[in-house]
Structures are given as C-alpha cells and as structure tokens.
Amino acid sequence: MQNLTQLLEVENSELAKLLRFSLYGVEGALKKALTELPNDPGAELCQKALLELNGLLQTEVNVTNITHKPVTSANQDLNLASKDMTLLPLSTSQSMPKSELKLIRLREEFNRDNRLIPYLGNFKLQSQTDSELWNEIQRKLLRVPEELALFWRQKALKLAAEIGAREDKSNCLPLPSDKNENIYSGLTGSVQVQGLCFSTQVLLHSRIGKDNFRGEFREDLYFLAYLISACIKFIDIDPDLHHALRTVFSHDAVNLSSQVEQRDRYIDALIDNFLRTQKAEENADALSALRHWIDLDEAINSLIFVPPADNFSWWGKQQREVRRILKKVVQRAQSQGHNIRVRPLSGVYADICALSKHDLRLHCGGNPGEVLACLRVYAKINDQEYPGRVLFRSSS
C-alpha cells in the first residue's frame, strides 16, 4: 500500500495517472458488486477494501502542463523537461480534487450555515470528491433535528440538479435491518453516488446468530441484533463516530476511525453485552435480565458523535427505540413484585449530578451546563442504587 501511495504522488507520471484511473475502476466495480451481492461472505472485507481505496484516491498531486515532443536522447529528455514543464506551487487551493468539484456550491453553503453548529460543532467539510462530499453531508444530516435535515436534503437536491445530477433511490449501500427503508438517497447523472438504506437482505454480524431468539422479548432482541449489526457497519463508513463506553475506556470519548484498537474493543463489548442479555432472557430471570438490559442499553447509547446527535434526529430516533425496549423490561420486573425505578438523565446537569457518576465533560454542543446525552440510565432495583452516566456541556 505504501508503494501505491508513493506512485500516485509522483508528478507528471503517466504510470501514476494509469494507476489512479485503474483504482477508480476497481472502486466503482466493487461498489456495484456490493449492491448486488450484499450477503456475499466477502462483503465485510470488501467494505474495508473500499475504505483503503478511498484513502488512496484522496492522494493529492501537483498539476503540471506537459508538452509532448519526440525524445532522441537522455540529454534531450532532460532539456525538454526543463523547458516545457511549468510547475505550480503545492497548495490546497490548487489541488486537483478541489478544482474538479461539481458540488462546490453545496459545500460552501453548507459550511456557512450557522444553524448546524449546535449539532455538529465548528465543522468544515473535508471531502475532496463529489461522491465523498454528498455522503459526508448526508451522514451529518442524520445527527441534526429532522426539520433542519429535511431543509438541507431538499436544498442539496436542488443544487445537485443545477449541475445535472438527480436523486437516485435505487442505488444504495444496504445496511442490515428487519425492514427495508431508505436512509438517504444517492445521485445519478453528472454525479454518480450511492445512497444508504436498511435492507432485510443483509445478514446479521457474523458473531450474532439469527436463531435462538427466545423468551418474552425475542422480537426486541431480533430488532437489536439488526440495529447492532447496522451500527457496526456505520462505524466503517462514518469517521465521525466515537465511543464513550466506560468498560472499554473511561476517560474520554474516543474516535473510532483513528483508534483502531478502541474500535475493535468497543465492537467486542457491544456484541458481548448483547449475547449476555440474550442468555439472560433464555434463563427467564427478570431481575438478572434487567441488569443485563441496562448494560446493553449503555453499550448502544455509548456510540456517539461529538457533539452528540440531537434527540429529534435520525440517530436520536434509533436511540429512543432502545430506551423504549428497556422500559418494557422494567415493567416486566415491576409486574413480578420488584421495586424498580429507572430514569434516563437529562436537563440541567447540576440537577441530576447526584444520580450519576464518572460523567464526561464536553466543550461543544447544546447549552452550557446541560446534559448532552445519557449514556447509562440511573436505576434503583429494590434497595440497591446504580448511578447513571452522562455527557454534559461545560459551563465555562
């Protein structure tokens, strides 16, 4: 991989150009194949290979003007090179990817919208190709309130139409789910880019079997099995995702794209919590199962962004579904005579800090002094108290 990167960076090289075009072809073929073969045994490795290809194709080269003339000797070759090659200074404003952006107006207007800052922080879009830019914007819109997300999806399609691109709902990267549902559309025409969707045709994660879902909450376990499998896929495609799971790392929210060891440890913990909860349900002990459900709820809700996604965003909706299931588990334990109190922590941090422990402080998102996300619910099970855990905005 290092040699490929170095070759792509060689200025004025026909071999570098040939390699870049070939890699674009491989990237396009693999994306198309993934759409048609989502259940292929190599699908997960193919996703990782696409990420590597994406990194290679972002390599920047200087733009040069070459006048081709017949060369009769090595000395003549050197003389021609010195006369006919005009080198441009290396700068981001002159890098080839940026100058070729068709959706540059979309990037500029999105970057200028201050309404997005409370939900995304002081961001700047990083993508250097139209395909990457479209997906980066659409993924960010999954974190903002639905009304603002709808505004920007409509505006993005309008700006895309101005440069000859149109909405494409048929070509989407599928994520595992118990339902078929579009998450966001792609584009066709002058810009070709995949969207994202949920699909029942994609298999669960290899460590989560699709059998043995038994007990009162088998349908909920089935739903969470797919949700967890989809979250793991999301970790591969969204470099902004972090985890704040205390059993894996207690001191900070960790970026999963840049910290590969933390990524693997978090995914292992997420799956292990699910399997333990599944086993507890099979044993039909409501109180023991409740404790495992609380741990699983924490593991799922510890997959976050910085700042965390808004409660009324697409991501917020997925997290509310997990808390809805936890509420049903609590009600079952209460119906069996147990004194149970479970409370998701929200509002002003000073009002709930006595009920939480090992909280994390952020300096962006929301309002100073507010809880930004409840990672773990507060619980009182009979006479035993279990503190919650939150992310909160610093008051300073």
ROKE-604640 format. One record per residue (C-alpha): residue number from 1; residue in three letters; x, z, y. Coordinates in nm, 2 decimals. Each point is the difference from the previous one (the first is absolute). Layout:
REM ROKE-604640
NUM,ALA,X,Z,Y $
...
END
This chain:
REM ROKE-604640
1,MET,0.00,0.00,0.00 $
2,GLN,0.29,0.07,0.24 $
3,ASN,0.14,-0.35,-0.05 $
4,LEU,-0.33,-0.16,0.07 $
5,THR,-0.04,0.20,0.32 $
6,GLN,0.35,-0.10,0.11 $
7,LEU,-0.07,-0.37,-0.07 $
8,LEU,-0.32,0.01,0.19 $
9,GLU,0.19,0.14,0.30 $
10,VAL,0.26,-0.29,0.01 $
11,GLU,-0.05,-0.20,0.31 $
12,ASN,-0.04,-0.38,-0.01 $
13,SER,0.00,0.00,-0.38 $
14,GLU,-0.21,-0.26,-0.18 $
15,LEU,0.03,0.22,-0.31 $
16,ALA,-0.14,0.30,0.18 $
17,LYS,-0.29,-0.22,0.12 $
18,LEU,-0.06,-0.13,-0.35 $
19,LEU,0.00,0.36,-0.14 $
20,ARG,-0.25,0.11,0.27 $
21,PHE,-0.24,-0.28,-0.07 $
22,SER,0.03,0.06,-0.38 $
23,LEU,-0.08,0.37,0.05 $
24,TYR,-0.30,-0.08,0.21 $
25,GLY,-0.12,-0.22,-0.29 $
26,VAL,0.06,0.28,-0.26 $
27,GLU,-0.18,0.25,0.23 $
28,GLY,-0.30,-0.23,0.03 $
29,ALA,-0.02,-0.07,-0.37 $
30,LEU,0.02,0.37,-0.10 $
31,LYS,-0.27,0.09,0.25 $
32,LYS,-0.23,-0.27,-0.13 $
33,ALA,0.07,0.11,-0.36 $
34,LEU,-0.07,0.36,0.08 $
35,THR,-0.34,-0.10,0.13 $
36,GLU,-0.08,-0.19,-0.32 $
37,LEU,0.16,0.25,-0.24 $
38,PRO,-0.06,0.35,0.14 $
39,ASN,0.01,0.16,-0.35 $
40,ASP,0.33,-0.16,-0.11 $
41,PRO,0.24,0.25,-0.15 $
42,GLY,0.26,-0.10,0.26 $
43,ALA,-0.24,0.03,0.30 $
44,GLU,0.15,0.33,0.12 $
45,LEU,0.36,-0.12,-0.02 $
46,CYS,-0.11,-0.33,0.16 $
47,GLN,-0.13,0.21,0.30 $
48,LYS,0.34,0.17,0.03 $
49,ALA,0.18,-0.34,-0.03 $
50,LEU,-0.22,-0.13,0.29 $
51,LEU,0.11,0.29,0.21 $
52,GLU,0.36,-0.08,-0.06 $
53,LEU,-0.06,-0.37,0.08 $
54,ASN,-0.18,0.11,0.32 $
55,GLY,0.31,0.20,0.10 $
56,LEU,0.23,-0.30,-0.07 $
57,LEU,-0.21,-0.24,0.20 $
58,GLN,0.00,0.22,0.31 $
59,THR,0.38,-0.06,0.03 $
60,GLU,0.07,-0.13,0.34 $
61,VAL,0.24,-0.30,0.07 $
62,ASN,0.12,-0.15,0.32 $
63,VAL,-0.15,-0.33,0.11 $
64,THR,0.25,-0.28,0.05 $
65,ASN,-0.01,-0.36,0.08 $
66,ILE,0.20,-0.22,-0.23 $
67,THR,0.08,-0.37,0.06 $
68,HIS,0.07,-0.16,-0.34 $
69,LYS,0.29,-0.25,-0.01 $
70,PRO,0.20,-0.15,-0.28 $
71,VAL,0.31,0.22,-0.08 $
72,THR,0.32,-0.17,-0.13 $
73,SER,0.23,0.30,-0.01 $
74,ALA,0.01,0.37,0.02 $
75,ASN,0.16,-0.01,0.35 $
76,GLN,-0.28,-0.23,0.12 $
77,ASP,-0.25,0.24,-0.15 $
78,LEU,0.14,0.28,0.21 $
79,ASN,0.01,-0.21,0.31 $
80,LEU,-0.36,-0.11,-0.04 $
81,ALA,-0.11,0.36,-0.05 $
82,SER,0.17,0.11,0.32 $
83,LYS,-0.16,-0.28,0.20 $
84,ASP,-0.35,-0.03,-0.14 $
85,MET,-0.11,0.35,-0.08 $
86,THR,-0.16,0.20,0.28 $
87,LEU,-0.02,0.37,-0.10 $
88,LEU,-0.28,0.21,0.15 $
89,PRO,0.07,0.38,0.06 $
90,LEU,-0.16,0.22,-0.27 $
91,SER,-0.30,0.18,0.14 $
92,THR,-0.35,0.10,-0.12 $
93,SER,-0.16,-0.22,0.26 $
94,GLN,0.17,-0.31,-0.14 $
95,SER,-0.03,0.08,-0.37 $
96,MET,-0.17,-0.28,-0.20 $
97,PRO,-0.29,0.20,-0.14 $
98,LYS,-0.13,0.13,0.33 $
99,SER,0.01,-0.35,0.17 $
100,GLU,-0.20,-0.15,-0.29 $
101,LEU,-0.29,0.26,0.02 $
102,LYS,-0.33,-0.18,0.05 $
103,LEU,-0.19,0.33,0.03 $
104,ILE,0.23,0.13,0.28 $
105,ARG,-0.29,0.05,0.24 $
106,LEU,-0.17,0.23,-0.26 $
107,ARG,0.32,0.20,-0.03 $
108,GLU,0.04,0.04,0.37 $
109,GLU,-0.36,0.11,0.06 $
110,PHE,-0.01,0.24,-0.29 $
111,ASN,0.32,0.16,0.12 $
112,ARG,-0.15,0.05,0.35 $
113,ASP,-0.33,0.17,-0.11 $
114,ASN,0.05,0.37,0.10 $
115,ARG,-0.32,0.09,-0.19 $
116,LEU,0.19,-0.03,-0.32 $
117,ILE,0.27,0.25,0.09 $
118,PRO,-0.19,0.32,-0.10 $
119,TYR,-0.04,-0.14,-0.35 $
120,LEU,0.32,-0.19,-0.05 $
121,GLY,0.25,0.18,0.23 $
122,ASN,0.23,-0.18,0.24 $
123,PHE,0.03,-0.30,-0.24 $
124,LYS,0.14,-0.35,0.05 $
125,LEU,-0.08,-0.27,-0.26 $
126,GLN,0.32,-0.08,-0.20 $
127,SER,-0.10,-0.32,-0.18 $
128,GLN,0.19,-0.32,0.05 $
129,THR,-0.23,-0.25,-0.18 $
130,ASP,-0.37,-0.08,0.04 $
131,SER,-0.08,0.11,-0.35 $
132,GLU,0.17,0.34,0.04 $
133,LEU,-0.15,0.05,0.34 $
134,TRP,-0.35,-0.06,-0.12 $
135,ASN,0.04,0.25,-0.28 $
136,GLU,0.17,0.26,0.22 $
137,ILE,-0.28,-0.01,0.25 $
138,GLN,-0.28,0.00,-0.26 $
139,ARG,0.16,0.30,-0.18 $
140,LYS,0.03,0.19,0.32 $
141,LEU,-0.37,-0.06,0.07 $
142,LEU,-0.09,0.18,-0.32 $
143,ARG,0.12,0.32,0.18 $
144,VAL,-0.20,-0.02,0.32 $
145,PRO,-0.37,0.07,0.06 $
146,GLU,-0.23,-0.27,-0.15 $
147,GLU,-0.14,-0.11,0.33 $
148,LEU,0.35,-0.06,0.15 $
149,ALA,0.11,-0.17,-0.33 $
150,LEU,-0.30,-0.23,0.01 $
151,PHE,0.08,-0.10,0.36 $
152,TRP,0.36,-0.09,-0.09 $
153,ARG,-0.09,-0.19,-0.32 $
154,GLN,-0.24,-0.22,0.20 $
155,LYS,0.25,-0.05,0.27 $
156,ALA,0.28,-0.08,-0.25 $
157,LEU,-0.22,-0.27,-0.16 $
158,LYS,-0.08,-0.15,0.34 $
159,LEU,0.37,-0.01,0.10 $
160,ALA,0.09,-0.15,-0.34 $
161,ALA,-0.27,-0.27,0.05 $
162,GLU,0.17,-0.10,0.32 $
163,ILE,0.31,-0.11,-0.19 $
164,GLY,-0.19,-0.17,-0.28 $
165,ALA,-0.04,0.28,-0.26 $
166,ARG,-0.32,0.13,-0.14 $
167,GLU,-0.12,0.30,-0.21 $
168,ASP,0.05,-0.02,-0.38 $
169,LYS,-0.17,0.25,-0.22 $
170,SER,0.08,-0.18,-0.32 $
171,ASN,0.38,0.05,-0.01 $
172,CYS,0.06,0.38,-0.02 $
173,LEU,0.25,0.22,-0.16 $
174,PRO,-0.21,0.21,-0.25 $
175,LEU,0.03,0.38,-0.03 $
176,PRO,-0.15,0.19,-0.30 $
177,SER,-0.35,0.14,0.06 $
178,ASP,-0.33,0.07,-0.17 $
179,LYS,-0.16,-0.25,0.24 $
180,ASN,0.06,-0.34,0.15 $
181,GLU,0.04,0.03,0.38 $
182,ASN,0.18,-0.18,0.28 $
183,ILE,0.24,0.23,0.19 $
184,TYR,0.11,-0.26,0.25 $
185,SER,0.01,-0.38,0.01 $
186,GLY,0.29,-0.23,0.00 $
187,LEU,0.04,-0.33,0.19 $
188,THR,0.01,-0.37,-0.09 $
189,GLY,0.08,-0.31,0.20 $
190,SER,0.30,0.01,0.23 $
191,VAL,0.09,0.35,-0.12 $
192,GLN,-0.03,0.07,-0.38 $
193,VAL,-0.01,0.37,-0.08 $
194,GLN,-0.16,0.22,-0.27 $
195,GLY,-0.25,0.27,0.08 $
196,LEU,-0.06,0.31,-0.21 $
197,CYS,-0.29,0.10,-0.22 $
198,PHE,-0.12,0.24,-0.27 $
199,SER,-0.05,-0.16,-0.34 $
200,THR,-0.14,0.12,-0.34 $
201,GLN,0.23,-0.26,-0.16 $
202,VAL,0.32,0.20,0.07 $
203,LEU,0.11,0.26,-0.25 $
204,LEU,0.06,0.37,0.06 $
205,HIS,0.35,0.13,0.05 $
206,SER,0.18,-0.02,-0.34 $
207,ARG,0.02,0.39,-0.02 $
208,ILE,-0.37,0.04,0.06 $
209,GLY,-0.20,-0.11,-0.31 $
210,LYS,-0.34,-0.15,0.04 $
211,ASP,-0.14,0.20,-0.30 $
212,ASN,-0.07,0.37,-0.06 $
213,PHE,-0.20,0.06,0.32 $
214,ARG,-0.22,0.28,-0.13 $
215,GLY,-0.20,0.29,0.14 $
216,GLU,-0.24,0.05,0.28 $
217,PHE,0.23,-0.18,0.26 $
218,ARG,0.11,-0.30,-0.21 $
219,GLU,-0.14,-0.25,0.25 $
220,ASP,0.18,0.18,0.29 $
221,LEU,0.32,0.01,-0.21 $
222,TYR,-0.04,-0.37,-0.06 $
223,PHE,-0.04,-0.06,0.37 $
224,LEU,0.31,0.21,0.09 $
225,ALA,0.20,-0.18,-0.28 $
226,TYR,-0.05,-0.32,0.19 $
227,LEU,0.05,0.15,0.34 $
228,ILE,0.33,0.15,-0.10 $
229,SER,0.11,-0.33,-0.16 $
230,ALA,-0.09,-0.18,0.33 $
231,CYS,0.19,0.26,0.20 $
232,ILE,0.31,-0.07,-0.20 $
233,LYS,-0.04,-0.37,0.06 $
234,PHE,-0.04,0.07,0.37 $
235,ILE,0.33,0.19,0.00 $
236,ASP,0.17,-0.32,-0.10 $
237,ILE,-0.16,-0.21,0.28 $
238,ASP,-0.02,0.24,0.30 $
239,PRO,0.33,0.12,0.13 $
240,ASP,-0.17,0.25,0.24 $
241,LEU,-0.13,0.23,-0.28 $
242,HIS,0.14,0.35,-0.03 $
243,HIS,-0.06,0.30,-0.22 $
244,ALA,-0.03,0.36,0.09 $
245,LEU,-0.05,0.15,-0.35 $
246,ARG,0.16,0.35,0.01 $
247,THR,0.09,0.01,-0.37 $
248,VAL,0.21,-0.31,0.05 $
249,PHE,0.15,0.07,0.35 $
250,SER,-0.11,0.29,0.22 $
251,HIS,0.17,-0.05,0.33 $
252,ASP,-0.13,-0.32,0.14 $
253,ALA,-0.20,-0.32,-0.05 $
254,VAL,0.22,-0.25,-0.18 $
255,ASN,-0.01,-0.38,0.04 $
256,LEU,-0.05,-0.14,-0.35 $
257,SER,0.15,-0.34,0.08 $
258,SER,0.34,0.13,0.11 $
259,GLN,0.02,0.29,-0.24 $
260,VAL,-0.02,-0.15,-0.35 $
261,GLU,0.07,0.32,-0.18 $
262,GLN,-0.28,0.17,0.19 $
263,ARG,-0.23,-0.29,-0.07 $
264,ASP,0.06,0.03,-0.38 $
265,ARG,-0.04,0.37,0.00 $
266,TYR,-0.33,-0.01,0.20 $
267,ILE,-0.15,-0.27,-0.23 $
268,ASP,0.10,0.21,-0.30 $
269,ALA,-0.16,0.31,0.15 $
270,LEU,-0.32,-0.19,0.09 $
271,ILE,-0.04,-0.13,-0.35 $
272,ASP,0.09,0.33,-0.16 $
273,ASN,-0.26,0.18,0.21 $
274,PHE,-0.26,-0.25,-0.11 $
275,LEU,0.08,0.04,-0.37 $
276,ARG,-0.01,0.38,0.02 $
277,THR,-0.34,-0.02,0.17 $
278,GLN,-0.12,-0.24,-0.27 $
279,LYS,0.12,0.24,-0.27 $
280,ALA,-0.16,0.30,0.17 $
281,GLU,-0.34,-0.19,0.01 $
282,GLU,0.03,-0.06,-0.38 $
283,ASN,0.04,0.37,-0.06 $
284,ALA,-0.32,0.07,0.19 $
285,ASP,0.13,0.31,0.19 $
286,ALA,-0.16,-0.04,0.34 $
287,LEU,0.22,0.26,0.17 $
288,SER,0.33,-0.14,-0.13 $
289,ALA,-0.12,-0.35,0.07 $
290,LEU,-0.08,0.09,0.36 $
291,ARG,0.36,0.11,0.06 $
292,HIS,0.13,-0.33,-0.13 $
293,TRP,-0.25,-0.19,0.20 $
294,ILE,0.12,0.17,0.32 $
295,ASP,0.36,-0.09,-0.09 $
296,LEU,-0.10,-0.36,-0.06 $
297,ASP,-0.19,-0.01,0.32 $
298,GLU,0.31,0.12,0.18 $
299,ALA,0.22,-0.26,-0.17 $
300,ILE,-0.23,-0.29,0.10 $
301,ASN,-0.05,0.13,0.36 $
302,SER,0.38,0.05,0.04 $
303,LEU,0.04,-0.38,0.00 $
304,ILE,0.00,-0.05,0.38 $
305,PHE,0.11,-0.20,0.30 $
306,VAL,0.18,0.15,0.31 $
307,PRO,-0.22,0.06,0.19 $
308,PRO,-0.27,0.04,-0.27 $
309,ALA,-0.28,-0.25,-0.04 $
310,ASP,-0.32,0.07,0.20 $
311,ASN,-0.28,0.18,-0.19 $
312,PHE,-0.23,-0.30,0.07 $
313,SER,0.24,-0.27,-0.10 $
314,TRP,0.01,-0.19,-0.33 $
315,TRP,0.27,0.25,-0.13 $
316,GLY,-0.21,0.29,0.12 $
317,LYS,-0.29,-0.13,-0.20 $
318,GLN,0.21,0.00,-0.32 $
319,GLN,0.11,0.36,0.06 $
320,ARG,-0.36,0.11,0.07 $
321,GLU,-0.10,-0.13,-0.34 $
322,VAL,0.26,0.23,-0.16 $
323,ARG,-0.13,0.30,0.19 $
324,ARG,-0.35,-0.09,-0.10 $
325,ILE,0.09,0.02,-0.37 $
326,LEU,0.18,0.33,0.06 $
327,LYS,-0.32,0.14,0.15 $
328,LYS,-0.19,-0.09,-0.32 $
329,VAL,0.26,0.18,-0.21 $
330,VAL,-0.04,0.31,0.22 $
331,GLN,-0.38,-0.01,-0.04 $
332,ARG,0.04,-0.01,-0.38 $
333,ALA,0.22,0.31,0.00 $
334,GLN,-0.24,0.18,0.23 $
335,SER,-0.29,-0.09,-0.23 $
336,GLN,0.18,0.19,-0.28 $
337,GLY,0.00,0.32,0.20 $
338,HIS,0.34,-0.02,0.17 $
339,ASN,0.05,0.10,0.36 $
340,ILE,0.16,-0.30,0.15 $
341,ARG,0.07,-0.10,0.36 $
342,VAL,0.19,-0.32,0.08 $
343,ARG,0.06,-0.11,0.36 $
344,PRO,0.18,-0.32,0.12 $
345,LEU,0.19,0.12,0.31 $
346,SER,-0.06,-0.19,0.33 $
347,GLY,-0.04,0.06,0.38 $
348,VAL,0.23,0.21,0.22 $
349,TYR,0.31,0.11,-0.19 $
350,ALA,0.00,0.35,0.15 $
351,ASP,-0.35,0.06,-0.15 $
352,ILE,0.10,-0.08,-0.36 $
353,CYS,0.37,0.08,-0.03 $
354,ALA,-0.08,0.34,-0.17 $
355,LEU,-0.16,-0.20,-0.28 $
356,SER,0.30,-0.24,-0.05 $
357,LYS,0.37,0.03,-0.10 $
358,HIS,0.30,-0.23,0.00 $
359,ASP,-0.15,-0.22,0.27 $
360,LEU,0.18,-0.30,0.15 $
361,ARG,0.02,-0.07,0.37 $
362,LEU,-0.01,-0.36,0.14 $
363,HIS,0.07,-0.11,0.36 $
364,CYS,-0.24,-0.31,0.00 $
365,GLY,-0.36,-0.08,-0.06 $
366,GLY,-0.32,0.19,0.09 $
367,ASN,0.00,0.27,0.27 $
368,PRO,0.26,0.28,0.05 $
369,GLY,-0.09,0.31,-0.21 $
370,GLU,-0.24,-0.19,-0.23 $
371,VAL,0.00,-0.03,-0.38 $
372,LEU,0.08,-0.36,-0.08 $
373,ALA,-0.06,0.01,-0.38 $
374,CYS,-0.09,0.25,-0.26 $
375,LEU,0.25,-0.05,-0.29 $
376,ARG,-0.14,0.29,-0.21 $
377,VAL,-0.33,0.18,0.03 $
378,TYR,-0.03,0.37,0.05 $
379,ALA,-0.16,0.16,-0.31 $
380,LYS,-0.12,0.35,-0.10 $
381,ILE,-0.07,0.01,-0.38 $
382,ASN,-0.17,0.33,-0.08 $
383,ASP,0.23,0.25,0.16 $
384,GLN,0.31,-0.22,0.02 $
385,GLU,0.09,-0.18,0.32 $
386,TYR,0.19,-0.33,0.00 $
387,PRO,0.12,-0.11,0.35 $
388,GLY,-0.04,-0.36,0.11 $
389,ARG,0.26,-0.23,0.16 $
390,VAL,-0.03,-0.22,0.30 $
391,LEU,0.18,-0.25,0.23 $
392,PHE,-0.05,0.10,0.36 $
393,ARG,0.10,-0.14,0.34 $
394,SER,0.25,0.20,0.19 $
395,SER,-0.14,0.16,0.32 $
396,SER,0.32,-0.06,0.19 $
END
